[in-house]
Amino acid sequence: MTNITRIIKEARDQARLTALDFAQGICEDFIELHGDRSFRDDGAVIGGIGILNGQPITVVGIQKGRNLQDNLQRNFGQPHPEGYRKALRLMKQAEKFGRPIVTFINTAGAYPGVGAEERGQGEAIARNLLEMSDLKVPIIAIIIGEGGSGGALALAVADRVWMLENSIYAVLSPEGFASILWKDGSRAMEAAELMKITSHELFEMGVVDKVIPEAGLNNQNLLDAVKQEIVAELTNLSQLSVEQLLETRYQRFRKY
């Protein structure tokens, strides 16, 4: 098994910690909130409020399931537009009350079904990109498994974008890339090598700001490590004025 094959397999492993695991693992008294106040609740997106190191924060994440039944409820981690609108509702609420935002991202991409398109999938994603760029509170985004396309980017316009070591982040899946480039989805691993989708490759290119090691860590150790990193970074970001925060975020994405 090549290294890229191993990383993709681990990134997609159903046994990986989910967004909800991280929310409940790093926060005290995490309370999940539901619904976009327009259409319905989307099980593929979780969000709520918790206490981190004595400070209230808002956590939003894209949730995959651990088995078939759970994945059906979570739509295999592929959000509908109402999921992105729920996320934005919670992030705007966080801004209103001055709470930092942490997002946990694990999705192959936004759901591409007809119903999702009819309800404005593209607009919902674009709205999140626009609104997140101007939120007046610190934002940390962490890729914890797959970070696929605009469906992932809709929660990743942040002051700091991090990846777990065995995660991937790309404009589309290696299978989709191979199908477009060579009309042969079986060449996915070859495509993955060309795409530069691993955490260390993206860190070297400056696309992500930090790689969080996973080697040798059990789930609790990993939760503790992520919690420690978030607490330290939020302390740093809290020293910035709103003007500095927004300008730094703007420049971060302008450099691409």
C-alpha positions in Angstrom: 0.0 0.0 0.0 1.4 3.4 -1.0 1.5 6.3 1.5 -1.2 8.2 -0.4 -3.4 5.2 -0.4 -2.9 4.7 3.3 -3.7 8.3 4.1 -6.9 8.3 2.0 -8.0 5.1 3.6 -7.5 6.5 7.0 -9.1 9.8 6.2 -12.3 7.9 5.1 -12.2 5.3 7.9 -15.6 5.1 9.6 -13.8 4.6 13.0 -12.3 8.1 12.9 -13.4 10.6 15.5 -16.4 12.6 14.1 -17.2 16.2 14.4 -19.6 15.4 17.2 -16.9 13.5 19.0 -14.6 16.5 18.9 -17.4 18.9 20.0 -18.3 16.8 23.0 -14.7 15.8 23.7 -13.1 19.3 23.9 -16.1 21.2 25.4 -17.8 21.0 28.7 -21.6 21.0 28.6 -21.8 21.0 24.8 -25.4 21.7 23.8 -26.4 20.8 20.2 -28.7 23.2 18.4 -30.9 22.3 15.4 -32.6 23.7 12.3 -32.0 26.5 9.8 -35.3 28.3 10.8 -36.4 28.0 7.2 -36.8 24.4 5.9 -35.6 21.6 8.2 -32.7 20.3 10.3 -29.8 18.6 8.3 -28.2 15.7 10.1 -25.0 16.1 8.1 -24.2 19.3 9.9 -24.0 19.5 13.7 -23.6 22.7 15.7 -24.0 24.1 19.2 -22.5 25.9 22.1 -20.0 24.6 24.7 -17.5 25.7 27.3 -13.8 25.5 26.4 -11.3 26.4 29.1 -14.0 28.5 30.8 -14.9 30.3 27.7 -18.2 29.9 25.7 -17.5 28.9 22.0 -19.6 27.9 19.1 -18.8 24.6 17.4 -20.0 23.6 13.9 -19.1 20.5 12.1 -19.9 18.2 9.2 -20.9 14.8 10.6 -20.4 11.4 9.0 -21.9 8.2 10.4 -20.2 5.1 11.8 -22.5 2.6 10.2 -25.1 2.3 7.4 -28.0 3.4 9.5 -26.1 6.4 11.0 -24.8 7.4 7.5 -28.3 7.4 6.1 -29.4 9.8 8.9 -26.3 11.9 8.3 -26.5 11.6 4.5 -23.0 10.2 4.4 -21.6 13.5 5.6 -22.9 15.4 2.5 -24.8 18.5 3.6 -27.9 20.0 2.0 -28.3 23.7 1.7 -30.2 23.8 5.0 -27.2 22.4 6.7 -25.0 25.2 5.5 -27.8 27.7 6.5 -27.9 26.1 10.0 -24.2 26.5 10.2 -24.4 30.2 9.2 -27.2 30.8 11.6 -25.1 29.5 14.5 -22.0 31.4 13.3 -23.9 34.7 13.1 -25.3 34.0 16.6 -21.7 33.5 17.8 -20.8 36.8 16.3 -23.7 38.5 18.1 -22.6 37.2 21.5 -18.8 37.4 20.9 -18.1 33.7 20.9 -15.2 32.3 19.0 -16.0 29.7 16.4 -14.4 26.3 15.8 -15.4 24.1 12.8 -14.7 20.4 12.2 -14.8 19.3 8.6 -15.2 15.8 7.2 -17.1 15.6 3.9 -16.6 14.3 0.4 -18.6 17.3 -0.7 -21.9 19.0 -0.6 -24.9 16.8 -1.6 -25.3 17.1 -5.4 -29.0 15.9 -5.6 -31.8 17.7 -7.5 -33.6 18.7 -4.3 -30.5 20.3 -2.9 -29.9 22.3 -6.1 -33.6 23.4 -6.2 -33.2 24.7 -2.6 -30.1 26.7 -3.5 -27.1 24.6 -2.7 -24.7 26.9 -4.6 -26.1 30.0 -3.1 -25.9 28.6 0.4 -22.2 27.7 0.0 -21.4 31.1 -1.5 -23.3 32.9 1.3 -21.2 31.1 3.9 -18.0 32.1 2.1 -19.1 35.7 2.0 -20.4 35.9 5.6 -17.5 34.0 7.2 -14.9 36.3 5.6 -16.5 39.2 7.6 -17.4 37.5 10.9 -16.0 39.7 13.7 -14.9 36.8 16.0 -12.0 34.4 15.8 -12.5 31.3 13.6 -10.5 28.1 13.6 -11.3 25.4 11.0 -9.9 21.8 11.3 -10.1 19.2 8.6 -10.5 15.9 10.5 -11.1 13.5 7.6 -12.0 14.4 4.1 -12.2 18.0 3.0 -14.0 17.9 -0.3 -14.6 20.8 -2.6 -16.8 23.8 -1.8 -18.8 21.6 0.6 -15.7 21.8 2.9 -14.7 25.3 2.1 -18.1 26.6 3.2 -16.9 26.0 6.8 -13.2 26.8 6.2 -13.0 30.5 5.6 -11.2 30.9 8.9 -8.3 32.7 10.6 -6.5 29.4 11.0 -7.0 26.3 8.9 -5.6 23.1 10.4 -5.5 19.5 9.3 -5.2 16.3 11.2 -2.1 14.4 9.9 -4.1 11.6 8.2 -6.7 13.9 6.5 -7.1 15.1 3.0 -8.2 18.5 1.5 -9.0 18.9 -2.2 -11.1 20.6 -4.9 -12.7 17.2 -5.6 -12.2 13.5 -4.9 -9.3 11.7 -6.5 -11.9 9.4 -8.2 -13.7 12.5 -9.7 -10.3 14.0 -10.7 -9.3 10.8 -12.5 -12.7 10.4 -14.2 -12.4 14.0 -15.6 -8.8 13.8 -16.6 -8.5 10.3 -17.9 -12.1 9.1 -18.1 -11.0 6.3 -15.7 -11.9 6.5 -12.0 -9.7 3.5 -11.3 -6.7 5.8 -11.6 -7.7 7.6 -8.4 -4.5 7.0 -6.5 -2.5 8.2 -9.4 -4.6 11.3 -9.5 -4.2 11.8 -5.7 -0.4 11.9 -6.1 -0.8 14.8 -8.7 -3.3 16.7 -6.7 -1.2 17.3 -3.5 -4.0 16.6 -1.1 -2.3 15.4 2.0 -1.8 17.5 5.2 2.0 17.8 4.9 1.9 18.8 1.2 -0.7 21.5 1.8 1.2 22.8 4.8 4.3 23.1 2.7 2.3 25.1 0.1 0.8 27.4 2.8 -2.8 26.3 2.2 -3.1 25.1 5.8 -1.4 26.6 8.9 -0.8 23.6 11.1 -0.7 19.8 10.9 -1.8 18.0 14.1 0.1 14.7 14.5 -1.9 11.5 14.9 0.8 8.9 15.0 0.8 6.9 18.3 -2.2 8.8 19.7 -5.4 7.1 20.9 -8.7 8.9 20.6 -8.5 10.6 24.0 -4.9 11.7 23.4 -5.9 13.2 20.1 -8.8 15.0 21.7 -6.6 16.4 24.4 -4.0 17.5 21.8 -6.6 19.3 19.6 -8.1 20.9 22.7 -4.7 22.2 23.8 -4.0 23.6 20.3 -7.3 25.4 20.1 -7.1 26.9 23.5 -3.6 28.3 22.8 -4.6 29.7 19.4 -7.8 31.3 20.6 -5.7 33.0 23.3 -3.5 34.4 20.5 -6.3 35.5 18.3 -8.1 37.2 21.1 -5.2 39.7 21.3 -6.1 41.1 17.9 -8.5 43.9 17.4 -11.5 43.3 15.1 -9.9 45.3 12.4 -6.6 43.3 12.6 -8.6 40.0 12.7 -10.5 40.8 9.6 -7.5 42.2 7.7 -5.4 39.2 8.5 -8.1 36.8 7.4 -8.6 38.7 4.2 -4.8 38.6 3.4 -4.6 34.9 4.3 -7.0 34.1 1.4 -5.9 36.8 -0.9 -2.4 35.2 -1.1 -3.8 32.3 -3.1 
